[in-house]
Amino acid sequence: MQMLIIILASIGAINWGLVGLGSFLDINLNLVNLLLGSVPALENIVYLVVGICGIVVLYAHLTKKCKM
């Protein structure tokens, strides 16, 4: 479970990096939006799950429960 959480948080971080890059290049590089944009509810669920995974990773690092 811990590895899945780390992977999802990493995917979210990469996606945000692509969003930032896309904003400089004036193109949509938001992979979640490109893949799931036709289903906004599913897109929002993905954002929510990735955000929760990010919080779990942050908590694990702050409390020294992560072995990375």
mmCIF file as Biopython writes it, N, C-alpha, C and O atoms, coordinates in Angstrom:
data_model
#
loop_
_atom_site.group_PDB
_atom_site.id
_atom_site.type_symbol
_atom_site.label_atom_id
_atom_site.label_alt_id
_atom_site.label_comp_id
_atom_site.label_asym_id
_atom_site.label_entity_id
_atom_site.label_seq_id
_atom_site.pdbx_PDB_ins_code
_atom_site.Cartn_x
_atom_site.Cartn_y
_atom_site.Cartn_z
_atom_site.occupancy
_atom_site.B_iso_or_equiv
_atom_site.auth_seq_id
_atom_site.auth_asym_id
_atom_site.pdbx_PDB_model_num
ATOM 1   N N  . MET A ? 1  ? 0.825   -1.189 0.000   1.0 0.0 1  A 1 
ATOM 2   C CA . MET A ? 1  ? 0.000   0.000  0.000   1.0 0.0 1  A 1 
ATOM 3   C C  . MET A ? 1  ? 0.874   1.260  0.000   1.0 0.0 1  A 1 
ATOM 4   O O  . MET A ? 1  ? 0.568   2.238  -0.681  1.0 0.0 1  A 1 
ATOM 5   N N  . GLN A ? 2  ? 1.968   1.221  0.775   1.0 0.0 2  A 1 
ATOM 6   C CA . GLN A ? 2  ? 2.843   2.387  0.850   1.0 0.0 2  A 1 
ATOM 7   C C  . GLN A ? 2  ? 3.443   2.714  -0.520  1.0 0.0 2  A 1 
ATOM 8   O O  . GLN A ? 2  ? 3.556   3.884  -0.886  1.0 0.0 2  A 1 
ATOM 9   N N  . MET A ? 3  ? 3.824   1.691  -1.267  1.0 0.0 3  A 1 
ATOM 10  C CA . MET A ? 3  ? 4.414   1.921  -2.587  1.0 0.0 3  A 1 
ATOM 11  C C  . MET A ? 3  ? 3.386   2.539  -3.533  1.0 0.0 3  A 1 
ATOM 12  O O  . MET A ? 3  ? 3.727   3.430  -4.311  1.0 0.0 3  A 1 
ATOM 13  N N  . LEU A ? 4  ? 2.137   2.082  -3.480  1.0 0.0 4  A 1 
ATOM 14  C CA . LEU A ? 4  ? 1.080   2.644  -4.323  1.0 0.0 4  A 1 
ATOM 15  C C  . LEU A ? 4  ? 0.877   4.124  -4.009  1.0 0.0 4  A 1 
ATOM 16  O O  . LEU A ? 4  ? 0.720   4.938  -4.919  1.0 0.0 4  A 1 
ATOM 17  N N  . ILE A ? 5  ? 0.880   4.466  -2.735  1.0 0.0 5  A 1 
ATOM 18  C CA . ILE A ? 5  ? 0.713   5.855  -2.322  1.0 0.0 5  A 1 
ATOM 19  C C  . ILE A ? 5  ? 1.867   6.708  -2.845  1.0 0.0 5  A 1 
ATOM 20  O O  . ILE A ? 5  ? 1.644   7.814  -3.337  1.0 0.0 5  A 1 
ATOM 21  N N  . ILE A ? 6  ? 3.077   6.212  -2.747  1.0 0.0 6  A 1 
ATOM 22  C CA . ILE A ? 6  ? 4.246   6.955  -3.237  1.0 0.0 6  A 1 
ATOM 23  C C  . ILE A ? 6  ? 4.171   7.120  -4.754  1.0 0.0 6  A 1 
ATOM 24  O O  . ILE A ? 6  ? 4.486   8.189  -5.276  1.0 0.0 6  A 1 
ATOM 25  N N  . ILE A ? 7  ? 3.758   6.078  -5.459  1.0 0.0 7  A 1 
ATOM 26  C CA . ILE A ? 7  ? 3.645   6.153  -6.914  1.0 0.0 7  A 1 
ATOM 27  C C  . ILE A ? 7  ? 2.595   7.178  -7.321  1.0 0.0 7  A 1 
ATOM 28  O O  . ILE A ? 7  ? 2.839   7.990  -8.214  1.0 0.0 7  A 1 
ATOM 29  N N  . LEU A ? 8  ? 1.430   7.153  -6.679  1.0 0.0 8  A 1 
ATOM 30  C CA . LEU A ? 8  ? 0.376   8.112  -7.020  1.0 0.0 8  A 1 
ATOM 31  C C  . LEU A ? 8  ? 0.800   9.544  -6.712  1.0 0.0 8  A 1 
ATOM 32  O O  . LEU A ? 8  ? 0.517   10.454 -7.492  1.0 0.0 8  A 1 
ATOM 33  N N  . ALA A ? 9  ? 1.470   9.749  -5.591  1.0 0.0 9  A 1 
ATOM 34  C CA . ALA A ? 9  ? 1.949   11.094 -5.263  1.0 0.0 9  A 1 
ATOM 35  C C  . ALA A ? 9  ? 2.990   11.547 -6.275  1.0 0.0 9  A 1 
ATOM 36  O O  . ALA A ? 9  ? 3.013   12.721 -6.646  1.0 0.0 9  A 1 
ATOM 37  N N  . SER A ? 10 ? 3.841   10.653 -6.723  1.0 0.0 10 A 1 
ATOM 38  C CA . SER A ? 10 ? 4.855   10.994 -7.723  1.0 0.0 10 A 1 
ATOM 39  C C  . SER A ? 10 ? 4.217   11.334 -9.060  1.0 0.0 10 A 1 
ATOM 40  O O  . SER A ? 10 ? 4.629   12.285 -9.725  1.0 0.0 10 A 1 
ATOM 41  N N  . ILE A ? 11 ? 3.219   10.564 -9.454  1.0 0.0 11 A 1 
ATOM 42  C CA . ILE A ? 11 ? 2.502   10.861 -10.698 1.0 0.0 11 A 1 
ATOM 43  C C  . ILE A ? 11 ? 1.854   12.244 -10.615 1.0 0.0 11 A 1 
ATOM 44  O O  . ILE A ? 11 ? 1.870   13.008 -11.579 1.0 0.0 11 A 1 
ATOM 45  N N  . GLY A ? 12 ? 1.286   12.552 -9.452  1.0 0.0 12 A 1 
ATOM 46  C CA . GLY A ? 12 ? 0.683   13.874 -9.264  1.0 0.0 12 A 1 
ATOM 47  C C  . GLY A ? 12 ? 1.711   14.989 -9.367  1.0 0.0 12 A 1 
ATOM 48  O O  . GLY A ? 12 ? 1.441   16.035 -9.956  1.0 0.0 12 A 1 
ATOM 49  N N  . ALA A ? 13 ? 2.889   14.767 -8.795  1.0 0.0 13 A 1 
ATOM 50  C CA . ALA A ? 13 ? 3.949   15.773 -8.867  1.0 0.0 13 A 1 
ATOM 51  C C  . ALA A ? 13 ? 4.411   15.966 -10.308 1.0 0.0 13 A 1 
ATOM 52  O O  . ALA A ? 13 ? 4.628   17.095 -10.748 1.0 0.0 13 A 1 
ATOM 53  N N  . ILE A ? 14 ? 4.562   14.869 -11.036 1.0 0.0 14 A 1 
ATOM 54  C CA . ILE A ? 14 ? 4.957   14.971 -12.445 1.0 0.0 14 A 1 
ATOM 55  C C  . ILE A ? 14 ? 3.887   15.703 -13.250 1.0 0.0 14 A 1 
ATOM 56  O O  . ILE A ? 14 ? 4.199   16.527 -14.109 1.0 0.0 14 A 1 
ATOM 57  N N  . ASN A ? 15 ? 2.625   15.395 -12.963 1.0 0.0 15 A 1 
ATOM 58  C CA . ASN A ? 15 ? 1.536   16.071 -13.673 1.0 0.0 15 A 1 
ATOM 59  C C  . ASN A ? 15 ? 1.565   17.573 -13.417 1.0 0.0 15 A 1 
ATOM 60  O O  . ASN A ? 15 ? 1.380   18.363 -14.343 1.0 0.0 15 A 1 
ATOM 61  N N  . TRP A ? 16 ? 1.795   17.976 -12.162 1.0 0.0 16 A 1 
ATOM 62  C CA . TRP A ? 16 ? 1.872   19.410 -11.863 1.0 0.0 16 A 1 
ATOM 63  C C  . TRP A ? 16 ? 3.062   20.059 -12.556 1.0 0.0 16 A 1 
ATOM 64  O O  . TRP A ? 16 ? 2.973   21.209 -12.987 1.0 0.0 16 A 1 
ATOM 65  N N  . GLY A ? 17 ? 4.166   19.343 -12.670 1.0 0.0 17 A 1 
ATOM 66  C CA . GLY A ? 17 ? 5.305   19.855 -13.423 1.0 0.0 17 A 1 
ATOM 67  C C  . GLY A ? 17 ? 4.943   20.068 -14.884 1.0 0.0 17 A 1 
ATOM 68  O O  . GLY A ? 17 ? 5.330   21.068 -15.488 1.0 0.0 17 A 1 
ATOM 69  N N  . LEU A ? 18 ? 4.202   19.126 -15.447 1.0 0.0 18 A 1 
ATOM 70  C CA . LEU A ? 18 ? 3.761   19.270 -16.835 1.0 0.0 18 A 1 
ATOM 71  C C  . LEU A ? 18 ? 2.776   20.421 -17.003 1.0 0.0 18 A 1 
ATOM 72  O O  . LEU A ? 18 ? 2.798   21.113 -18.021 1.0 0.0 18 A 1 
ATOM 73  N N  . VAL A ? 19 ? 1.912   20.628 -16.012 1.0 0.0 19 A 1 
ATOM 74  C CA . VAL A ? 19 ? 0.975   21.759 -16.058 1.0 0.0 19 A 1 
ATOM 75  C C  . VAL A ? 19 ? 1.760   23.068 -16.091 1.0 0.0 19 A 1 
ATOM 76  O O  . VAL A ? 19 ? 1.440   23.968 -16.868 1.0 0.0 19 A 1 
ATOM 77  N N  . GLY A ? 20 ? 2.787   23.172 -15.246 1.0 0.0 20 A 1 
ATOM 78  C CA . GLY A ? 20 ? 3.619   24.376 -15.227 1.0 0.0 20 A 1 
ATOM 79  C C  . GLY A ? 20 ? 4.349   24.587 -16.541 1.0 0.0 20 A 1 
ATOM 80  O O  . GLY A ? 20 ? 4.382   25.702 -17.063 1.0 0.0 20 A 1 
ATOM 81  N N  . LEU A ? 21 ? 4.933   23.526 -17.079 1.0 0.0 21 A 1 
ATOM 82  C CA . LEU A ? 21 ? 5.623   23.613 -18.361 1.0 0.0 21 A 1 
ATOM 83  C C  . LEU A ? 21 ? 4.652   24.000 -19.474 1.0 0.0 21 A 1 
ATOM 84  O O  . LEU A ? 21 ? 4.959   24.842 -20.319 1.0 0.0 21 A 1 
ATOM 85  N N  . GLY A ? 22 ? 3.490   23.379 -19.461 1.0 0.0 22 A 1 
ATOM 86  C CA . GLY A ? 22 ? 2.472   23.692 -20.468 1.0 0.0 22 A 1 
ATOM 87  C C  . GLY A ? 22 ? 2.025   25.130 -20.418 1.0 0.0 22 A 1 
ATOM 88  O O  . GLY A ? 22 ? 1.690   25.720 -21.445 1.0 0.0 22 A 1 
ATOM 89  N N  . SER A ? 23 ? 2.016   25.703 -19.222 1.0 0.0 23 A 1 
ATOM 90  C CA . SER A ? 23 ? 1.610   27.102 -19.106 1.0 0.0 23 A 1 
ATOM 91  C C  . SER A ? 23 ? 2.643   28.020 -19.757 1.0 0.0 23 A 1 
ATOM 92  O O  . SER A ? 23 ? 2.276   29.042 -20.337 1.0 0.0 23 A 1 
ATOM 93  N N  . PHE A ? 24 ? 3.932   27.669 -19.671 1.0 0.0 24 A 1 
ATOM 94  C CA . PHE A ? 24 ? 4.965   28.452 -20.358 1.0 0.0 24 A 1 
ATOM 95  C C  . PHE A ? 24 ? 4.884   28.288 -21.866 1.0 0.0 24 A 1 
ATOM 96  O O  . PHE A ? 24 ? 5.149   29.229 -22.614 1.0 0.0 24 A 1 
ATOM 97  N N  . LEU A ? 25 ? 4.518   27.098 -22.311 1.0 0.0 25 A 1 
ATOM 98  C CA . LEU A ? 25 ? 4.452   26.817 -23.746 1.0 0.0 25 A 1 
ATOM 99  C C  . LEU A ? 25 ? 3.077   27.089 -24.343 1.0 0.0 25 A 1 
ATOM 100 O O  . LEU A ? 25 ? 2.876   26.943 -25.549 1.0 0.0 25 A 1 
ATOM 101 N N  . ASP A ? 26 ? 2.137   27.482 -23.497 1.0 0.0 26 A 1 
ATOM 102 C CA . ASP A ? 26 ? 0.761   27.787 -23.891 1.0 0.0 26 A 1 
ATOM 103 C C  . ASP A ? 26 ? 0.063   26.578 -24.527 1.0 0.0 26 A 1 
ATOM 104 O O  . ASP A ? 26 ? -0.653  26.710 -25.519 1.0 0.0 26 A 1 
ATOM 105 N N  . ILE A ? 27 ? 0.288   25.387 -23.929 1.0 0.0 27 A 1 
ATOM 106 C CA . ILE A ? 27 ? -0.411  24.179 -24.357 1.0 0.0 27 A 1 
ATOM 107 C C  . ILE A ? 27 ? -0.860  23.407 -23.116 1.0 0.0 27 A 1 
ATOM 108 O O  . ILE A ? 27 ? -0.283  23.553 -22.038 1.0 0.0 27 A 1 
ATOM 109 N N  . ASN A ? 28 ? -1.885  22.594 -23.282 1.0 0.0 28 A 1 
ATOM 110 C CA . ASN A ? 28 ? -2.411  21.799 -22.173 1.0 0.0 28 A 1 
ATOM 111 C C  . ASN A ? 28 ? -1.609  20.502 -22.061 1.0 0.0 28 A 1 
ATOM 112 O O  . ASN A ? 28 ? -1.749  19.608 -22.896 1.0 0.0 28 A 1 
ATOM 113 N N  . LEU A ? 29 ? -0.778  20.403 -21.037 1.0 0.0 29 A 1 
ATOM 114 C CA . LEU A ? 29 ? -0.025  19.178 -20.779 1.0 0.0 29 A 1 
ATOM 115 C C  . LEU A ? 29 ? -0.532  18.458 -19.534 1.0 0.0 29 A 1 
ATOM 116 O O  . LEU A ? 29 ? 0.135   17.556 -19.027 1.0 0.0 29 A 1 
ATOM 117 N N  . ASN A ? 30 ? -1.696  18.845 -19.040 1.0 0.0 30 A 1 
ATOM 118 C CA . ASN A ? 30 ? -2.292  18.210 -17.866 1.0 0.0 30 A 1 
ATOM 119 C C  . ASN A ? 30 ? -2.788  16.826 -18.283 1.0 0.0 30 A 1 
ATOM 120 O O  . ASN A ? 30 ? -3.843  16.702 -18.905 1.0 0.0 30 A 1 
ATOM 121 N N  . LEU A ? 31 ? -2.021  15.784 -17.937 1.0 0.0 31 A 1 
ATOM 122 C CA . LEU A ? 31 ? -2.346  14.434 -18.384 1.0 0.0 31 A 1 
ATOM 123 C C  . LEU A ? 31 ? -3.677  13.931 -17.846 1.0 0.0 31 A 1 
ATOM 124 O O  . LEU A ? 31 ? -4.404  13.228 -18.547 1.0 0.0 31 A 1 
ATOM 125 N N  . VAL A ? 32 ? -3.997  14.281 -16.618 1.0 0.0 32 A 1 
ATOM 126 C CA . VAL A ? 32 ? -5.275  13.840 -16.041 1.0 0.0 32 A 1 
ATOM 127 C C  . VAL A ? 32 ? -6.423  14.440 -16.844 1.0 0.0 32 A 1 
ATOM 128 O O  . VAL A ? 32 ? -7.389  13.751 -17.171 1.0 0.0 32 A 1 
ATOM 129 N N  . ASN A ? 33 ? -6.312  15.712 -17.153 1.0 0.0 33 A 1 
ATOM 130 C CA . ASN A ? 33 ? -7.349  16.376 -17.939 1.0 0.0 33 A 1 
ATOM 131 C C  . ASN A ? 33 ? -7.413  15.820 -19.353 1.0 0.0 33 A 1 
ATOM 132 O O  . ASN A ? 33 ? -8.502  15.619 -19.890 1.0 0.0 33 A 1 
ATOM 133 N N  . LEU A ? 34 ? -6.267  15.571 -19.957 1.0 0.0 34 A 1 
ATOM 134 C CA . LEU A ? 34 ? -6.254  15.036 -21.318 1.0 0.0 34 A 1 
ATOM 135 C C  . LEU A ? 34 ? -6.842  13.624 -21.387 1.0 0.0 34 A 1 
ATOM 136 O O  . LEU A ? 34 ? -7.524  13.275 -22.350 1.0 0.0 34 A 1 
ATOM 137 N N  . LEU A ? 35 ? -6.570  12.812 -20.349 1.0 0.0 35 A 1 
ATOM 138 C CA . LEU A ? 35 ? -7.067  11.436 -20.344 1.0 0.0 35 A 1 
ATOM 139 C C  . LEU A ? 35 ? -8.507  11.316 -19.866 1.0 0.0 35 A 1 
ATOM 140 O O  . LEU A ? 35 ? -9.255  10.473 -20.362 1.0 0.0 35 A 1 
ATOM 141 N N  . LEU A ? 36 ? -8.905  12.153 -18.904 1.0 0.0 36 A 1 
ATOM 142 C CA . LEU A ? 36 ? -10.227 11.999 -18.280 1.0 0.0 36 A 1 
ATOM 143 C C  . LEU A ? 36 ? -11.104 13.235 -18.389 1.0 0.0 36 A 1 
ATOM 144 O O  . LEU A ? 36 ? -12.146 13.312 -17.739 1.0 0.0 36 A 1 
ATOM 145 N N  . GLY A ? 37 ? -10.698 14.197 -19.197 1.0 0.0 37 A 1 
ATOM 146 C CA . GLY A ? 37 ? -11.429 15.468 -19.298 1.0 0.0 37 A 1 
ATOM 147 C C  . GLY A ? 37 ? -12.878 15.323 -19.708 1.0 0.0 37 A 1 
ATOM 148 O O  . GLY A ? 37 ? -13.705 16.178 -19.391 1.0 0.0 37 A 1 
ATOM 149 N N  . SER A ? 38 ? -13.194 14.236 -20.419 1.0 0.0 38 A 1 
ATOM 150 C CA . SER A ? 38 ? -14.583 14.046 -20.843 1.0 0.0 38 A 1 
ATOM 151 C C  . SER A ? 38 ? -15.460 13.518 -19.707 1.0 0.0 38 A 1 
ATOM 152 O O  . SER A ? 38 ? -16.683 13.456 -19.833 1.0 0.0 38 A 1 
ATOM 153 N N  . VAL A ? 39 ? -14.820 13.137 -18.592 1.0 0.0 39 A 1 
ATOM 154 C CA . VAL A ? 39 ? -15.559 12.648 -17.417 1.0 0.0 39 A 1 
ATOM 155 C C  . VAL A ? 39 ? -15.089 13.465 -16.210 1.0 0.0 39 A 1 
ATOM 156 O O  . VAL A ? 39 ? -14.246 13.005 -15.440 1.0 0.0 39 A 1 
ATOM 157 N N  . PRO A ? 40 ? -15.634 14.675 -16.045 1.0 0.0 40 A 1 
ATOM 158 C CA . PRO A ? 40 ? -15.143 15.572 -14.987 1.0 0.0 40 A 1 
ATOM 159 C C  . PRO A ? 40 ? -15.205 14.973 -13.583 1.0 0.0 40 A 1 
ATOM 160 O O  . PRO A ? 40 ? -14.312 15.227 -12.774 1.0 0.0 40 A 1 
ATOM 161 N N  . ALA A ? 41 ? -16.223 14.194 -13.278 1.0 0.0 41 A 1 
ATOM 162 C CA . ALA A ? 41 ? -16.333 13.607 -11.938 1.0 0.0 41 A 1 
ATOM 163 C C  . ALA A ? 41 ? -15.167 12.659 -11.684 1.0 0.0 41 A 1 
ATOM 164 O O  . ALA A ? 41 ? -14.599 12.665 -10.592 1.0 0.0 41 A 1 
ATOM 165 N N  . LEU A ? 42 ? -14.803 11.853 -12.662 1.0 0.0 42 A 1 
ATOM 166 C CA . LEU A ? 42 ? -13.683 10.922 -12.527 1.0 0.0 42 A 1 
ATOM 167 C C  . LEU A ? 42 ? -12.365 11.686 -12.419 1.0 0.0 42 A 1 
ATOM 168 O O  . LEU A ? 42 ? -11.480 11.312 -11.650 1.0 0.0 42 A 1 
ATOM 169 N N  . GLU A ? 43 ? -12.246 12.750 -13.192 1.0 0.0 43 A 1 
ATOM 170 C CA . GLU A ? 43 ? -11.049 13.602 -13.121 1.0 0.0 43 A 1 
ATOM 171 C C  . GLU A ? 43 ? -10.893 14.177 -11.709 1.0 0.0 43 A 1 
ATOM 172 O O  . GLU A ? 43 ? -9.788  14.190 -11.167 1.0 0.0 43 A 1 
ATOM 173 N N  . ASN A ? 44 ? -11.979 14.646 -11.120 1.0 0.0 44 A 1 
ATOM 174 C CA . ASN A ? 44 ? -11.926 15.201 -9.763  1.0 0.0 44 A 1 
ATOM 175 C C  . ASN A ? 44 ? -11.584 14.132 -8.728  1.0 0.0 44 A 1 
ATOM 176 O O  . ASN A ? 44 ? -10.877 14.413 -7.761  1.0 0.0 44 A 1 
ATOM 177 N N  . ILE A ? 45 ? -12.075 12.915 -8.920  1.0 0.0 45 A 1 
ATOM 178 C CA . ILE A ? 45 ? -11.743 11.821 -8.001  1.0 0.0 45 A 1 
ATOM 179 C C  . ILE A ? 45 ? -10.250 11.523 -8.060  1.0 0.0 45 A 1 
ATOM 180 O O  . ILE A ? 45 ? -9.619  11.310 -7.024  1.0 0.0 45 A 1 
ATOM 181 N N  . VAL A ? 46 ? -9.681  11.507 -9.260  1.0 0.0 46 A 1 
ATOM 182 C CA . VAL A ? 46 ? -8.240  11.271 -9.406  1.0 0.0 46 A 1 
ATOM 183 C C  . VAL A ? 46 ? -7.456  12.358 -8.680  1.0 0.0 46 A 1 
ATOM 184 O O  . VAL A ? 46 ? -6.509  12.052 -7.956  1.0 0.0 46 A 1 
ATOM 185 N N  . TYR A ? 47 ? -7.836  13.626 -8.861  1.0 0.0 47 A 1 
ATOM 186 C CA . TYR A ? 47 ? -7.159  14.718 -8.164  1.0 0.0 47 A 1 
ATOM 187 C C  . TYR A ? 47 ? -7.251  14.543 -6.653  1.0 0.0 47 A 1 
ATOM 188 O O  . TYR A ? 47 ? -6.273  14.761 -5.938  1.0 0.0 47 A 1 
ATOM 189 N N  . LEU A ? 48 ? -8.418  14.154 -6.171  1.0 0.0 48 A 1 
ATOM 190 C CA . LEU A ? 48 ? -8.621  13.971 -4.735  1.0 0.0 48 A 1 
ATOM 191 C C  . LEU A ? 48 ? -7.754  12.834 -4.194  1.0 0.0 48 A 1 
ATOM 192 O O  . LEU A ? 48 ? -7.114  12.990 -3.154  1.0 0.0 48 A 1 
ATOM 193 N N  . VAL A ? 49 ? -7.726  11.707 -4.876  1.0 0.0 49 A 1 
ATOM 194 C CA . VAL A ? 49 ? -6.930  10.560 -4.431  1.0 0.0 49 A 1 
ATOM 195 C C  . VAL A ? 49 ? -5.440  10.903 -4.437  1.0 0.0 49 A 1 
ATOM 196 O O  . VAL A ? 49 ? -4.725  10.579 -3.489  1.0 0.0 49 A 1 
ATOM 197 N N  . VAL A ? 50 ? -4.974  11.553 -5.496  1.0 0.0 50 A 1 
ATOM 198 C CA . VAL A ? 50 ? -3.562  11.937 -5.574  1.0 0.0 50 A 1 
ATOM 199 C C  . VAL A ? 50 ? -3.218  12.937 -4.472  1.0 0.0 50 A 1 
ATOM 200 O O  . VAL A ? 50 ? -2.143  12.857 -3.877  1.0 0.0 50 A 1 
ATOM 201 N N  . GLY A ? 51 ? -4.117  13.873 -4.199  1.0 0.0 51 A 1 
ATOM 202 C CA . GLY A ? 51 ? -3.891  14.838 -3.116  1.0 0.0 51 A 1 
ATOM 203 C C  . GLY A ? 51 ? -3.800  14.163 -1.760  1.0 0.0 51 A 1 
ATOM 204 O O  . GLY A ? 51 ? -2.943  14.512 -0.948  1.0 0.0 51 A 1 
ATOM 205 N N  . ILE A ? 52 ? -4.672  13.207 -1.510  1.0 0.0 52 A 1 
ATOM 206 C CA . ILE A ? 52 ? -4.628  12.460 -0.250  1.0 0.0 52 A 1 
ATOM 207 C C  . ILE A ? 52 ? -3.314  11.682 -0.144  1.0 0.0 52 A 1 
ATOM 208 O O  . ILE A ? 52 ? -2.705  11.625 0.925   1.0 0.0 52 A 1 
ATOM 209 N N  . CYS A ? 53 ? -2.886  11.087 -1.248  1.0 0.0 53 A 1 
ATOM 210 C CA . CYS A ? 53 ? -1.608  10.360 -1.243  1.0 0.0 53 A 1 
ATOM 211 C C  . CYS A ? 53 ? -0.450  11.305 -0.925  1.0 0.0 53 A 1 
ATOM 212 O O  . CYS A ? 53 ? 0.470   10.934 -0.197  1.0 0.0 53 A 1 
ATOM 213 N N  . GLY A ? 54 ? -0.489  12.503 -1.458  1.0 0.0 54 A 1 
ATOM 214 C CA . GLY A ? 54 ? 0.546   13.490 -1.158  1.0 0.0 54 A 1 
ATOM 215 C C  . GLY A ? 54 ? 0.584   13.842 0.319   1.0 0.0 54 A 1 
ATOM 216 O O  . GLY A ? 54 ? 1.658   13.986 0.902   1.0 0.0 54 A 1 
ATOM 217 N N  . ILE A ? 55 ? -0.585  13.980 0.922   1.0 0.0 55 A 1 
ATOM 218 C CA . ILE A ? 55 ? -0.659  14.286 2.356   1.0 0.0 55 A 1 
ATOM 219 C C  . ILE A ? 55 ? -0.103  13.122 3.179   1.0 0.0 55 A 1 
ATOM 220 O O  . ILE A ? 55 ? 0.603   13.341 4.163   1.0 0.0 55 A 1 
ATOM 221 N N  . VAL A ? 56 ? -0.418  11.891 2.782   1.0 0.0 56 A 1 
ATOM 222 C CA . VAL A ? 56 ? 0.085   10.713 3.494   1.0 0.0 56 A 1 
ATOM 223 C C  . VAL A ? 56 ? 1.608   10.642 3.404   1.0 0.0 56 A 1 
ATOM 224 O O  . VAL A ? 56 ? 2.272   10.361 4.401   1.0 0.0 56 A 1 
ATOM 225 N N  . VAL A ? 57 ? 2.163   10.892 2.224   1.0 0.0 57 A 1 
ATOM 226 C CA . VAL A ? 57 ? 3.620   10.875 2.056   1.0 0.0 57 A 1 
ATOM 227 C C  . VAL A ? 57 ? 4.263   11.963 2.912   1.0 0.0 57 A 1 
ATOM 228 O O  . VAL A ? 57 ? 5.268   11.715 3.578   1.0 0.0 57 A 1 
ATOM 229 N N  . LEU A ? 58 ? 3.697   13.153 2.898   1.0 0.0 58 A 1 
ATOM 230 C CA . LEU A ? 58 ? 4.227   14.252 3.713   1.0 0.0 58 A 1 
ATOM 231 C C  . LEU A ? 58 ? 4.184   13.893 5.195   1.0 0.0 58 A 1 
ATOM 232 O O  . LEU A ? 58 ? 5.160   14.105 5.915   1.0 0.0 58 A 1 
ATOM 233 N N  . TYR A ? 59 ? 3.063   13.354 5.650   1.0 0.0 59 A 1 
ATOM 234 C CA . TYR A ? 59 ? 2.927   12.958 7.049   1.0 0.0 59 A 1 
ATOM 235 C C  . TYR A ? 59 ? 3.966   11.893 7.417   1.0 0.0 59 A 1 
ATOM 236 O O  . TYR A ? 59 ? 4.586   11.957 8.479   1.0 0.0 59 A 1 
ATOM 237 N N  . ALA A ? 60 ? 4.146   10.917 6.526   1.0 0.0 60 A 1 
ATOM 238 C CA . ALA A ? 60 ? 5.112   9.842  6.789   1.0 0.0 60 A 1 
ATOM 239 C C  . ALA A ? 60 ? 6.520   10.406 6.921   1.0 0.0 60 A 1 
ATOM 240 O O  . ALA A ? 60 ? 7.288   9.965  7.777   1.0 0.0 60 A 1 
ATOM 241 N N  . HIS A ? 61 ? 6.858   11.365 6.090   1.0 0.0 61 A 1 
ATOM 242 C CA . HIS A ? 61 ? 8.200   11.954 6.173   1.0 0.0 61 A 1 
ATOM 243 C C  . HIS A ? 61 ? 8.356   12.815 7.428   1.0 0.0 61 A 1 
ATOM 244 O O  . HIS A ? 61 ? 9.399   12.780 8.082   1.0 0.0 61 A 1 
ATOM 245 N N  . LEU A ? 62 ? 7.334   13.578 7.759   1.0 0.0 62 A 1 
ATOM 246 C CA . LEU A ? 62 ? 7.418   14.447 8.933   1.0 0.0 62 A 1 
ATOM 247 C C  . LEU A ? 62 ? 7.473   13.665 10.236  1.0 0.0 62 A 1 
ATOM 248 O O  . LEU A ? 62 ? 8.093   14.109 11.202  1.0 0.0 62 A 1 
ATOM 249 N N  . THR A ? 63 ? 6.829   12.508 10.268  1.0 0.0 63 A 1 
ATOM 250 C CA . THR A ? 63 ? 6.840   11.699 11.489  1.0 0.0 63 A 1 
ATOM 251 C C  . THR A ? 63 ? 7.889   10.598 11.452  1.0 0.0 63 A 1 
ATOM 252 O O  . THR A ? 63 ? 7.934   9.736  12.330  1.0 0.0 63 A 1 
ATOM 253 N N  . LYS A ? 64 ? 8.730   10.637 10.426  1.0 0.0 64 A 1 
ATOM 254 C CA . LYS A ? 64 ? 9.833   9.667  10.268  1.0 0.0 64 A 1 
ATOM 255 C C  . LYS A ? 64 ? 9.335   8.227  10.129  1.0 0.0 64 A 1 
ATOM 256 O O  . LYS A ? 64 ? 10.041  7.288  10.498  1.0 0.0 64 A 1 
ATOM 257 N N  . LYS A ? 65 ? 8.123   8.050  9.597   1.0 0.0 65 A 1 
ATOM 258 C CA . LYS A ? 65 ? 7.580   6.713  9.393   1.0 0.0 65 A 1 
ATOM 259 C C  . LYS A ? 65 ? 7.881   6.184  7.996   1.0 0.0 65 A 1 
ATOM 260 O O  . LYS A ? 65 ? 7.553   5.042  7.675   1.0 0.0 65 A 1 
ATOM 261 N N  . CYS A ? 66 ? 8.500   7.007  7.175   1.0 0.0 66 A 1 
ATOM 262 C CA . CYS A ? 66 ? 8.848   6.603  5.811   1.0 0.0 66 A 1 
ATOM 263 C C  . CYS A ? 66 ? 10.316  6.228  5.772   1.0 0.0 66 A 1 
ATOM 264 O O  . CYS A ? 66 ? 11.146  6.896  6.388   1.0 0.0 66 A 1 
ATOM 265 N N  . LYS A ? 67 ? 10.639  5.176  5.062   1.0 0.0 67 A 1 
ATOM 266 C CA . LYS A ? 67 ? 12.012  4.691  5.006   1.0 0.0 67 A 1 
ATOM 267 C C  . LYS A ? 67 ? 12.734  5.166  3.754   1.0 0.0 67 A 1 
ATOM 268 O O  . LYS A ? 67 ? 13.742  4.570  3.374   1.0 0.0 67 A 1 
ATOM 269 N N  . MET A ? 68 ? 12.262  6.204  3.111   1.0 0.0 68 A 1 
ATOM 270 C CA . MET A ? 68 ? 12.925  6.725  1.917   1.0 0.0 68 A 1 
ATOM 271 C C  . MET A ? 68 ? 14.042  7.645  2.293   1.0 0.0 68 A 1 
ATOM 272 O O  . MET A ? 68 ? 14.720  8.184  1.418   1.0 0.0 68 A 1 
#
